[in-house]
Amino acid sequence: MKRFLLAIVCVMMSVSIYAQDFDKWFSDKTLRIDYIFSGNDHEQHIAVDELCQEPRWYGKRQRLAEVPVEGNGQITVRDHKTGRVIYRNSFSTLFQEWQSYPEAKTATKSFENVFLVPMPKDTADITVDLRDNRRQVTSSLTHIVVPSDILIRHIGEKGVTPYVTLQQADDTTRCIHIAYVAEGYTKAEMPLFLEDARKAMGFLFSYEPFKSMKGRFNIVAVESPSVDSGTSIPGKGIWKNTALHSNFDTFYSDRYLTTLHLKDLHNWLAGTPYEHIIVLVNTNKYGGGGILNSYNLSMTHHDCFRPVVVHEFGHSFAGLADEYAYDTEEVPMYPHDVEPWEKNITTKVNFHGKWENLIGKDPKAGFYEGAGYSPKGVYRAYPDCRMRTNEYPEFCPACKQAIQSVIDFYTR
C-alpha cells in the first residue's frame, strides 16, 4: 500500500512540475505565426508575414523542448533573457517537397506556412529552420516576439466558425486535439459533412493503436462553408470557389489533393479547440495528401475513403513515410547514404531506434526493399502495411509502435 501511495504521489508531483514549467514561461493562449517560405531548387528564404493571438492553447504542456519526430524543419522558442529553449516542434512543408520537383529548377515560388506555439509571457526569440533530405539545415530565420506588441492581431474571440464536438477526451488538459474541417461543402451540405466527419472518426478508431487510445483524443468537426460544392480539378479545367481553395493535380500529380491556403485554413479554425487538422473534401475523385504537423486532406465519397483518411493521418500526425515504391523513381526523396528520420523506413545507414526490437521476436519483421518511393536502397519493416497499400487492413507492427510513441509523447 505504501509503495502504491508513493507511486501516486510521484505521478502527481510529475504532473505538477510539468504544469509549473509551462505556467512559468507561457500564458494559456496561442501565438499563431504566419510565414512565407520562398525559393527554388537551390535557395530558400523565410519571412514573417503576420502574428496572431488566439484565446486558448491546445498543444502540449509537457516535454516542451522535445519533439517526437525530427521532421523536415523545426520551430524553436527561446527565452530572450536566458537563451533557454522553452518550446520546440517539428514539421514538414509542401514548399520543401516542391523543391525536389523539376519545376523548381526553372521557377521561383512562395508558399504560406502557419505554425502554432504557446504565447510566451515575456520576450522570446523564435527560430525556424528548414532541412534538406540529407537532414542538414539549409535555411534559418530568428525573430523576436514581444507579447505586448500591439500589432499582434487578436483572433478567435468572436465570430468563431461553428463546430460540433464529436468526442471529448478523458482528460482534456492532456490530450490530442483533432479538428475535422469541411472543404467543398456548402452551408446546405453541413449535415453531410458531419456525417462524413463521424465516419472518418470511426475509421480512425478502427485501427490500432488509435482504437486502444481513443480516450486520449478530443475531436471536433468545424463547419467551414464553401460557395461551391466539390473541389477544383485543374486537369479537367474545373475550378471551384471553396473555403480552402483545395485542388487536385498538385505538382501536376493527378491524385495529389492539397491546399496552398494555410492562412485561410487557420482563419476558419481560429477560436476552436485544435492542433492536428484533417480536411475532409467533398468529392468522389480519388486522392489525398498529408504533411507532418500541418494538415492532411482526404476525399470523402470514394470507396477508399476509409484507408486513405487513415493513411494520410499517419503522415500528418506521426510523420510516417510512404512504404510503396515506383518502378522508376522520378524524384529521389531519400539519399541512400543518409538514414531517414521517419521511423518506418531505413537505408540501413543508422537503423538504431526503429524496429530493431521486433527483429527476432516477429518472424515477419525484417528488411523489405522498396519504400519511400524508391525500388532500391530503402527498406520497410514488413511485407505490407496501411502505409503501403489501401488493401492491407492495418498498420504493421513497426508503424503501430511509432504511432504509439507519438501518442504517449503528447499524453503521458
Backbone hydrogen bonds in HBPLUS format (Angstrom, degrees):
<---DONOR---> <-ACCEPTOR-->    atom                        ^
c    i                          cat <-CA-CA->   ^        H-A-AA   ^      H-
h    n   atom  resd res      DA  || num        DHA   H-A  angle D-A-AA Bond
n    s   type  num  typ     dist DA aas  dist angle  dist       angle   num
A0005-LEU N   A0001-MET O   2.88 MM   4  6.18 162.4  1.91 154.5 158.5     1
A0006-LEU N   A0002-LYS O   2.83 MM   4  6.01 155.9  1.89 147.4 154.9     2
A0007-ALA N   A0003-ARG O   2.90 MM   4  6.14 150.8  1.99 144.8 152.3     3
A0008-ILE N   A0004-PHE O   3.05 MM   4  6.39 155.3  2.12 147.4 153.6     4
A0009-VAL N   A0005-LEU O   2.95 MM   4  6.24 159.6  1.99 150.8 156.2     5
A0010-CYS N   A0006-LEU O   2.93 MM   4  6.17 156.8  1.99 148.2 154.4     6
A0011-VAL N   A0007-ALA O   3.00 MM   4  6.26 158.2  2.04 149.3 154.7     7
A0012-MET N   A0008-ILE O   2.94 MM   4  6.19 164.1  1.97 152.2 156.6     8
A0013-MET N   A0009-VAL O   2.86 MM   4  6.07 154.9  1.93 149.2 156.4     9
A0014-SER N   A0010-CYS O   2.91 MM   4  6.11 153.4  1.98 144.9 152.4    10
A0015-VAL N   A0011-VAL O   2.96 MM   4  6.25 163.6  1.98 155.9 159.0    11
A0016-SER N   A0012-MET O   2.95 MM   4  6.09 157.0  2.00 144.0 150.9    12
A0017-ILE N   A0013-MET O   2.86 MM   4  6.09 154.4  1.92 148.9 155.3    13
A0018-TYR N   A0014-SER O   3.02 MM   4  6.30 162.0  2.06 152.0 156.2    14
A0019-ALA N   A0015-VAL O   2.97 MM   4  6.21 162.3  2.01 149.8 154.7    15
A0020-GLN N   A0016-SER O   2.85 MM   4  6.06 157.8  1.90 148.8 155.2    16
A0021-ASP N   A0017-ILE O   2.92 MM   4  6.12 156.7  1.97 150.4 156.2    17
A0022-PHE N   A0018-TYR O   3.06 MM   4  6.36 160.6  2.10 152.1 156.4    18
A0023-ASP N   A0019-ALA O   2.86 MM   4  6.04 171.3  1.86 154.9 157.8    19
A0024-LYS N   A0020-GLN O   2.82 MM   4  5.90 133.9  2.03 141.9 153.9    20
A0025-TRP N   A0022-PHE O   3.15 MM   3  5.60 127.1  2.44 106.6 118.2    21
A0026-PHE N   A0022-PHE O   2.81 MM   4  5.70 157.2  1.86 164.7 172.4    22
A0121-LYS N   A0025-TRP O   2.86 MM  96  5.74 158.6  1.90 144.8 143.2    23
A0027-SER N   A0119-MET O   2.85 MM  92  5.52 163.1  1.88 166.2 171.3    24
A0119-MET N   A0029-LYS O   2.92 MM  90  5.33 160.3  1.96 137.7 136.4    25
A0030-THR N   A0054-GLU O   3.10 MM  24  4.96 162.0  2.13 130.8 136.4    26
A0054-GLU N   A0030-THR O   2.87 MM  24  4.96 159.5  1.91 142.9 149.3    27
A0031-LEU N   A0117-VAL O   2.76 MM  86  5.31 172.3  1.76 173.0 173.5    28
A0117-VAL N   A0031-LEU O   3.01 MM  86  5.31 159.9  2.05 145.7 152.3    29
A0032-ARG N   A0052-CYS O   2.77 MM  20  4.97 161.7  1.80 148.1 152.4    30
A0052-CYS N   A0032-ARG O   2.86 MM  20  4.97 157.5  1.91 150.2 154.5    31
A0033-ILE N   A0115-PHE O   2.89 MM  82  5.38 171.5  1.89 163.5 166.2    32
A0115-PHE N   A0033-ILE O   3.02 MM  82  5.38 163.6  2.05 147.6 152.4    33
A0034-ASP N   A0050-GLU O   2.87 MM  16  5.12 178.1  1.87 165.3 164.9    34
A0049-ASP N   A0034-ASP O   2.70 MM  15  5.21 165.2  1.72 152.3 149.7    35
A0050-GLU N   A0034-ASP O   3.34 MM  16  5.12 153.1  2.41 123.7 129.0    36
A0035-TYR N   A0113-ASN O   2.76 MM  78  5.17 176.1  1.76 164.3 165.6    37
A0113-ASN N   A0035-TYR O   3.01 MM  78  5.17 150.6  2.10 148.6 145.5    38
A0036-ILE N   A0047-ALA O   2.84 MM  11  5.21 154.7  1.90 150.5 157.5    39
A0047-ALA N   A0036-ILE O   3.00 MM  11  5.21 145.4  2.12 141.9 152.0    40
A0037-PHE N   A0111-PHE O   2.97 MM  74  5.27 165.1  1.99 158.4 158.6    41
A0111-PHE N   A0037-PHE O   2.72 MM  74  5.27 151.7  1.80 153.8 163.9    42
A0038-SER N   A0045-HIS O   2.92 MM   7  5.10 159.6  1.96 145.0 150.4    43
A0045-HIS N   A0038-SER O   2.68 MM   7  5.10 141.0  1.83 155.1 156.9    44
A0039-GLY N   A0109-LYS O   2.98 MM  70  5.74 146.3  2.10 152.5 163.1    45
A0109-LYS N   A0039-GLY O   3.05 MM  70  5.74 150.8  2.13 161.0 157.8    46
A0040-ASN N   A0043-GLU O   3.03 MM   3  5.54 147.9  2.13 142.0 150.7    47
A0041-ASP N   A0104-ALA O   2.97 MM  63  4.89 148.5  2.07 133.5 124.8    48
A0153-ARG N   A0051-LEU O   3.04 MM 102  6.32 146.2  2.15 151.9 141.5    49
A0053-GLN N   A0153-ARG O   2.67 MM 100  6.04 153.3  1.73 157.5 161.8    50
A0155-ILE N   A0053-GLN O   2.95 MM 102  6.07 170.9  1.96 163.1 165.3    51
A0066-GLU N   A0063-ARG O   3.13 MM   3  5.43 165.1  2.15 114.7 118.2    52
A0088-ARG N   A0064-LEU O   2.81 MM  24  6.27 130.7  2.05 171.3 155.8    53
A0072-ASN N   A0091-PHE O   2.82 MM  19  5.96 132.8  2.04 135.6 149.9    54
A0131-ARG N   A0072-ASN O   2.86 MM  59  5.15 157.3  1.91 153.1 145.4    55
A0073-GLY N   A0091-PHE O   2.99 MM  18  5.30 110.7  2.48 157.5 155.7    56
A0091-PHE N   A0073-GLY O   2.92 MM  18  5.30 147.3  2.03 144.7 142.9    57
A0074-GLN N   A0129-ASP O   3.07 MM  55  5.55 147.2  2.19 141.1 150.8    58
A0129-ASP N   A0074-GLN O   2.98 MM  55  5.55 162.9  2.01 159.1 164.7    59
A0075-ILE N   A0089-ASN O   2.88 MM  14  5.47 159.7  1.92 155.8 162.4    60
A0089-ASN N   A0075-ILE O   2.98 MM  14  5.47 149.0  2.08 150.1 159.4    61
A0076-THR N   A0127-THR O   2.82 MM  51  5.12 160.7  1.86 150.7 157.4    62
A0127-THR N   A0076-THR O   2.84 MM  51  5.12 163.0  1.87 151.8 156.9    63
A0077-VAL N   A0087-TYR O   2.80 MM  10  5.00 172.5  1.80 146.9 148.8    64
A0086-ILE N   A0077-VAL O   2.83 MM   9  5.75 161.2  1.86 152.3 158.8    65
A0078-ARG N   A0125-ASP O   2.82 MM  47  5.09 159.3  1.86 150.9 157.7    66
A0125-ASP N   A0078-ARG O   2.85 MM  47  5.09 158.2  1.90 147.2 153.5    67
A0079-ASP N   A0084-ARG O   2.87 MM   5  5.40 154.3  1.94 153.7 156.7    68
A0083-GLY N   A0079-ASP O   2.74 MM   4  5.17 149.0  1.84 150.7 157.8    69
A0080-HIS N   A0123-THR O   3.11 MM  43  5.61 162.0  2.15 140.9 138.2    70
A0092-SER N   A0292-LEU O   3.24 MM 200  5.10 146.7  2.35 139.1 131.1    71
A0097-GLU N   A0093-THR O   3.41 MM   4  6.69 154.9  2.48 137.4 144.0    72
A0098-TRP N   A0094-LEU O   2.79 MM   4  6.01 161.8  1.82 155.8 160.9    73
A0099-GLN N   A0095-PHE O   3.07 MM   4  6.36 145.3  2.19 145.5 154.5    74
A0100-SER N   A0097-GLU O   3.02 MM   3  5.60 155.8  2.08 114.5 121.8    75
A0101-TYR N   A0098-TRP O   2.94 MM   3  5.41 166.1  1.96 119.4 124.0    76
A0104-ALA N   A0101-TYR O   3.06 MM   3  5.83 146.3  2.18 122.5 129.6    77
A0105-LYS N   A0102-PRO O   2.93 MM   3  5.53 162.2  1.96 119.6 125.6    78
A0106-THR N   A0103-GLU O   3.14 MM   3  5.73 153.0  2.21 114.6 121.3    79
A0107-ALA N   A0103-GLU O   3.03 MM   4  6.00 126.8  2.32 148.6 163.9    80
A0124-ALA N   A0145-VAL O   2.97 MM  21  5.33 163.6  1.99 151.7 156.7    81
A0145-VAL N   A0124-ALA O   2.84 MM  21  5.33 165.5  1.86 160.3 164.6    82
A0126-ILE N   A0143-HIS O   2.83 MM  17  5.44 175.5  1.83 167.0 166.6    83
A0143-HIS N   A0126-ILE O   2.92 MM  17  5.44 156.6  1.97 146.4 151.5    84
A0128-VAL N   A0141-LEU O   2.86 MM  13  5.39 157.6  1.91 154.6 161.0    85
A0141-LEU N   A0128-VAL O   2.94 MM  13  5.39 151.5  2.02 148.9 158.2    86
A0130-LEU N   A0139-SER O   2.86 MM   9  5.28 159.9  1.90 153.0 157.6    87
A0138-THR N   A0130-LEU O   2.77 MM   8  5.80 162.2  1.80 152.1 158.2    88
A0132-ASP N   A0136-GLN O   2.97 MM   4  5.61 152.8  2.04 148.7 152.0    89
A0135-ARG N   A0132-ASP O   2.88 MM   3  5.32 153.9  1.95 120.5 122.7    90
A0149-ASP N   A0146-VAL O   2.87 MM   3  5.46 166.8  1.89 130.7 133.0    91
A0152-ILE N   A0149-ASP O   3.26 MM   3  5.83 168.3  2.27 117.0 118.5    92
A0223-GLU N   A0162-PRO O   2.89 MM  61  5.61 164.1  1.92 161.5 166.8    93
A0164-VAL N   A0221-ALA O   2.93 MM  57  5.19 153.3  2.01 139.2 146.4    94
A0221-ALA N   A0164-VAL O   2.80 MM  57  5.19 150.7  1.88 145.5 155.5    95
A0166-LEU N   A0219-ILE O   2.80 MM  53  5.47 143.4  1.93 138.3 149.7    96
A0167-GLN N   A0219-ILE O   3.18 MM  52  5.05 158.8  2.23 140.7 138.5    97
A0219-ILE N   A0167-GLN O   2.87 MM  52  5.05 159.0  1.92 140.3 147.4    98
A0170-ASP N   A0215-GLY O   2.80 MM  45  5.19 168.7  1.81 147.9 150.9    99
A0174-ARG N   A0171-ASP O   3.15 MM   3  5.61 163.0  2.18 114.0 119.4   100
A0176-ILE N   A0216-ARG O   2.92 MM  40  6.29 159.2  1.96 156.5 163.0   101
A0218-ASN N   A0176-ILE O   2.92 MM  42  6.04 166.7  1.94 146.8 149.7   102
A0276-HIS N   A0177-HIS O   2.95 MM  99  6.19 170.9  1.96 169.9 166.8   103
A0178-ILE N   A0218-ASN O   2.87 MM  40  6.21 167.2  1.89 166.3 170.5   104
A0220-VAL N   A0178-ILE O   3.02 MM  42  6.50 156.9  2.08 156.0 162.8   105
A0179-ALA N   A0276-HIS O   2.90 MM  97  6.36 154.2  1.97 161.2 169.6   106
A0278-ILE N   A0179-ALA O   2.94 MM  99  6.15 171.1  1.95 156.4 156.4   107
A0180-TYR N   A0220-VAL O   2.84 MM  40  6.22 169.3  1.86 158.5 159.8   108
A0222-VAL N   A0180-TYR O   2.70 MM  42  5.99 169.6  1.71 177.1 175.3   109
A0181-VAL N   A0278-ILE O   2.90 MM  97  6.21 153.1  1.97 145.3 150.8   110
A0280-LEU N   A0181-VAL O   2.92 MM  99  5.98 163.3  1.95 157.9 162.7   111
A0182-ALA N   A0222-VAL O   3.18 MM  40  6.36 154.3  2.25 171.0 173.2   112
A0183-GLU N   A0280-LEU O   3.05 MM  97  5.90 136.5  2.25 173.3 160.8   113
A0282-ASN N   A0183-GLU O   2.99 MM  99  6.35 159.6  2.03 165.5 171.8   114
A0230-GLY N   A0184-GLY O   2.88 MM  46  4.39 162.2  1.91 122.5 123.3   115
A0226-SER N   A0185-TYR O   2.85 MM  41  5.50 151.2  1.93 133.8 139.3   116
A0189-GLU N   A0186-THR O   2.87 MM   3  5.06 142.7  2.01 103.5 115.4   117
A0190-MET N   A0187-LYS O   3.35 MM   3  5.54 167.5  2.37 110.3 111.0   118
A0192-LEU N   A0189-GLU O   2.97 MM   3  5.27 123.3  2.30 105.9 120.3   119
A0193-PHE N   A0189-GLU O   3.04 MM   4  6.46 151.4  2.12 148.0 157.0   120
A0194-LEU N   A0190-MET O   2.93 MM   4  6.21 164.6  1.95 159.2 161.1   121
A0195-GLU N   A0191-PRO O   3.06 MM   4  6.26 150.8  2.15 139.3 147.4   122
A0196-ASP N   A0192-LEU O   2.87 MM   4  6.17 156.0  1.93 149.7 156.5   123
A0197-ALA N   A0193-PHE O   2.74 MM   4  6.02 153.4  1.81 154.2 162.5   124
A0198-ARG N   A0194-LEU O   3.00 MM   4  6.18 157.9  2.05 144.1 149.3   125
A0199-LYS N   A0195-GLU O   3.04 MM   4  6.30 149.8  2.13 141.8 150.5   126
A0200-ALA N   A0196-ASP O   2.86 MM   4  6.13 160.3  1.90 149.4 154.6   127
A0201-MET N   A0197-ALA O   2.92 MM   4  6.19 158.0  1.97 149.6 155.1   128
A0202-GLY N   A0198-ARG O   2.97 MM   4  6.14 157.5  2.02 143.1 149.5   129
A0203-PHE N   A0199-LYS O   2.82 MM   4  6.12 152.6  1.89 152.9 161.1   130
A0204-LEU N   A0200-ALA O   2.98 MM   4  6.25 161.5  2.01 149.5 153.7   131
A0205-PHE N   A0201-MET O   3.07 MM   4  6.33 165.0  2.10 153.3 156.3   132
A0206-SER N   A0203-PHE O   3.10 MM   3  5.20 159.3  2.14 105.7 111.1   133
A0207-TYR N   A0204-LEU O   3.24 MM   3  5.83 166.6  2.25 115.0 118.8   134
A0211-LYS N   A0207-TYR O   2.85 MM   4  5.60 146.9  1.96 131.3 139.9   135
A0213-MET N   A0209-PRO O   3.13 MM   4  6.26 138.1  2.31 144.4 156.6   136
A0213-MET N   A0210-PHE O   3.09 MM   3  4.95 126.7  2.39  92.9 107.6   137
A0216-ARG N   A0213-MET O   2.93 MM   3  5.70 167.5  1.95 129.1 133.3   138
A0217-PHE N   A0214-LYS O   3.18 MM   3  5.82 161.2  2.21 125.9 126.3   139
A0224-SER N   A0222-VAL O   3.08 MM   2  5.94 131.3  2.33 106.2  92.3   140
A0228-ASP N   A0241-ASN O   2.93 MM  13  5.32 158.6  1.97 155.4 153.8   141
A0248-PHE N   A0232-SER O   3.04 MM  16  6.45 155.3  2.11 153.3 157.5   142
A0233-ILE N   A0238-ILE O   2.76 MM   5  4.91 143.3  1.89 128.8 141.3   143
A0236-LYS N   A0233-ILE O   2.94 MM   3  5.68 157.3  1.99 124.8 131.4   144
A0238-ILE N   A0233-ILE O   3.12 MM   5  4.91 164.6  2.15 132.4 127.6   145
A0237-GLY N   A0234-PRO O   2.89 MM   3  4.75 163.7  1.92 106.6 111.4   146
A0247-ASN N   A0258-THR O   2.96 MM  11  5.86 156.1  2.02 165.2 173.1   147
A0258-THR N   A0247-ASN O   3.15 MM  11  5.86 158.5  2.20 155.3 152.1   148
A0252-TYR N   A0249-ASP O   2.84 MM   3  4.60 138.1  2.02 134.7 124.4   149
A0250-THR N   A0256-TYR O   3.15 MM   6  5.24 168.0  2.16 148.1 146.3   150
A0253-SER N   A0250-THR O   2.95 MM   3  5.52 160.2  1.99 117.8 123.7   151
A0256-TYR N   A0253-SER O   3.10 MM   3  5.45 161.6  2.13 117.9 123.7   152
A0288-GLY N   A0255-ARG O   3.26 MM  33  6.78 140.8  2.42 166.0 175.1   153
A0257-LEU N   A0288-GLY O   3.29 MM  31  4.60 157.4  2.35 109.2 111.8   154
A0265-LEU N   A0261-HIS O   3.15 MM   4  6.48 158.4  2.19 145.4 151.7   155
A0266-HIS N   A0262-LEU O   3.02 MM   4  6.26 164.6  2.04 149.5 151.7   156
A0267-ASN N   A0263-LYS O   2.85 MM   4  6.00 140.8  2.00 143.9 155.7   157
A0268-TRP N   A0264-ASP O   3.02 MM   4  6.30 157.2  2.07 153.9 157.9   158
A0269-LEU N   A0265-LEU O   3.28 MM   4  6.54 140.8  2.45 135.5 146.2   159
A0270-ALA N   A0266-HIS O   2.97 MM   4  5.97 119.7  2.34 137.5 150.3   160
A0270-ALA N   A0267-ASN O   3.36 MM   3  5.20 147.9  2.47  95.3 104.1   161
A0272-THR N   A0269-LEU O   2.92 MM   3  5.55 161.2  1.96 147.9 148.3   162
A0296-ASN N   A0277-ILE O   3.10 MM  19  6.51 132.0  2.34 137.2 150.9   163
A0279-VAL N   A0296-ASN O   2.69 MM  17  5.96 171.1  1.70 170.9 168.6   164
A0298-SER N   A0279-VAL O   3.05 MM  19  6.52 142.7  2.19 162.8 174.2   165
A0281-VAL N   A0298-SER O   2.91 MM  17  5.89 177.6  1.91 157.6 157.1   166
A0283-THR N   A0281-VAL O   2.87 MM   2  5.82 123.3  2.19 114.3  98.0   167
A0300-THR N   A0281-VAL O   3.09 MM  19  5.96 129.8  2.35 171.9 161.7   168
A0301-HIS N   A0283-THR O   3.03 MM  18  5.64 155.1  2.10 152.5 145.5   169
A0299-MET N   A0287-GLY O   3.36 MM  12  6.06 150.8  2.45 165.0 156.7   170
A0289-GLY N   A0297-LEU O   3.08 MM   8  5.31 152.1  2.16 141.2 139.2   171
A0297-LEU N   A0289-GLY O   2.76 MM   8  5.31 156.7  1.82 155.6 163.5   172
A0291-ILE N   A0295-TYR O   2.93 MM   4  5.65 165.1  1.95 163.7 168.2   173
A0294-SER N   A0291-ILE O   3.04 MM   3  5.45 146.3  2.16 144.1 135.9   174
A0293-ASN N   A0316-SER O   2.84 MM  23  5.39 168.8  1.85 145.0 141.3   175
A0305-PHE N   A0302-HIS O   3.02 MM   3  5.48 152.6  2.09 127.1 125.1   176
A0308-VAL N   A0304-CYS O   3.03 MM   4  6.02 165.2  2.05 162.0 166.8   177
A0309-VAL N   A0305-PHE O   3.00 MM   4  5.94 172.4  2.01 156.1 158.5   178
A0311-HIS N   A0307-PRO O   2.90 MM   4  5.95 157.2  1.95 144.4 151.7   179
A0312-GLU N   A0308-VAL O   2.88 MM   4  6.04 169.4  1.90 158.9 160.4   180
A0313-PHE N   A0309-VAL O   3.33 MM   4  6.34 142.3  2.48 126.4 135.4   181
A0314-GLY N   A0310-VAL O   3.08 MM   4  6.42 138.4  2.26 142.0 153.3   182
A0314-GLY N   A0311-HIS O   3.00 MM   3  5.10 126.6  2.29  96.8 111.4   183
A0315-HIS N   A0312-GLU O   3.12 MM   3  5.16 127.1  2.41  94.2 107.1   184
A0316-SER N   A0312-GLU O   3.04 MM   4  6.40 168.7  2.05 155.7 155.0   185
A0317-PHE N   A0313-PHE O   2.87 MM   4  5.51 160.5  1.91 144.2 149.1   186
A0320-LEU N   A0314-GLY O   3.03 MM   6  5.53 169.5  2.05 138.8 135.6   187
A0319-GLY N   A0315-HIS O   2.99 MM   4  4.63 133.9  2.21 122.1 128.3   188
A0372-GLY N   A0322-ASP O   2.94 MM  50  5.30 145.0  2.06 139.8 147.0   189
A0323-GLU N   A0387-MET O   2.88 MM  64  5.57 172.0  1.88 144.8 142.1   190
A0373-TYR N   A0324-TYR O   2.84 MM  49  5.65 156.1  1.90 164.2 156.5   191
A0326-TYR N   A0373-TYR O   3.11 MM  47  5.34 174.9  2.11 114.0 112.4   192
A0338-VAL N   A0335-PRO O   3.23 MM   3  5.60 161.8  2.26 117.5 117.8   193
A0346-THR N   A0379-TYR O   2.96 MM  33  5.23 144.6  2.08 140.5 148.7   194
A0379-TYR N   A0346-THR O   2.76 MM  33  5.23 166.8  1.78 159.0 163.7   195
A0354-LYS N   A0351-PHE O   3.31 MM   3  6.12 139.3  2.49 150.6 150.1   196
A0358-LEU N   A0355-TRP O   2.96 MM   3  5.43 155.2  2.02 113.0 120.8   197
A0361-LYS N   A0358-LEU O   3.16 MM   3  5.32 140.7  2.32 110.6 122.1   198
A0362-ASP N   A0358-LEU O   2.96 MM   4  5.73 162.7  1.99 170.2 165.8   199
A0365-ALA N   A0362-ASP O   3.01 MM   3  5.44 146.2  2.13 113.3 122.9   200
A0366-GLY N   A0381-ALA O   2.97 MM  15  5.20 151.5  2.06 141.4 149.5   201
A0368-TYR N   A0380-ARG O   2.95 MM  12  5.19 172.1  1.96 148.8 151.3   202
A0380-ARG N   A0368-TYR O   2.96 MM  12  5.19 156.5  2.01 135.6 140.7   203
A0370-GLY N   A0378-VAL O   2.83 MM   8  5.70 161.7  1.87 175.1 172.2   204
A0371-ALA N   A0374-SER O   3.05 MM   3  5.48 136.6  2.25 155.9 155.0   205
A0374-SER N   A0371-ALA O   2.95 MM   3  5.48 152.6  2.03 123.9 124.3   206
A0388-ARG N   A0385-CYS O   2.92 MM   3  5.11 159.1  1.97 109.8 114.0   207
A0389-THR N   A0385-CYS O   3.12 MM   4  6.42 164.2  2.14 175.2 171.0   208
A0386-ARG N   A0394-GLU O   2.92 MM   8  5.36 117.8  2.32 125.5 135.5   209
A0399-CYS N   A0396-CYS O   3.04 MM   3  5.38 118.4  2.43 107.8 122.1   210
A0400-LYS N   A0396-CYS O   2.89 MM   4  6.15 158.8  1.94 157.7 164.8   211
A0401-GLN N   A0397-PRO O   3.06 MM   4  6.21 162.8  2.09 146.6 149.4   212
A0402-ALA N   A0398-ALA O   3.15 MM   4  6.31 144.6  2.28 135.2 145.2   213
A0403-ILE N   A0399-CYS O   2.84 MM   4  6.06 162.5  1.87 156.2 159.8   214
A0404-GLN N   A0400-LYS O   2.87 MM   4  6.04 161.9  1.91 148.5 154.3   215
A0405-SER N   A0401-GLN O   3.03 MM   4  6.11 150.2  2.12 136.7 143.6   216
A0406-VAL N   A0402-ALA O   3.32 MM   4  6.64 146.5  2.44 140.1 147.9   217
A0406-VAL N   A0403-ILE O   3.07 MM   3  5.24 122.9  2.41  99.6 113.8   218
A0407-ILE N   A0403-ILE O   2.97 MM   4  6.33 162.1  2.01 157.1 162.2   219
A0408-ASP N   A0404-GLN O   2.90 MM   4  6.10 166.0  1.92 153.3 157.1   220
A0409-PHE N   A0405-SER O   2.94 MM   4  6.03 146.6  2.05 134.3 143.9   221
A0410-TYR N   A0406-VAL O   3.19 MM   4  6.48 154.8  2.26 150.2 154.0   222
A0411-THR N   A0407-ILE O   3.08 MM   4  6.18 142.2  2.23 145.9 157.0   223
A0412-ARG N   A0408-ASP O   2.90 MM   4  5.19 153.5  1.98 145.9 144.3   224
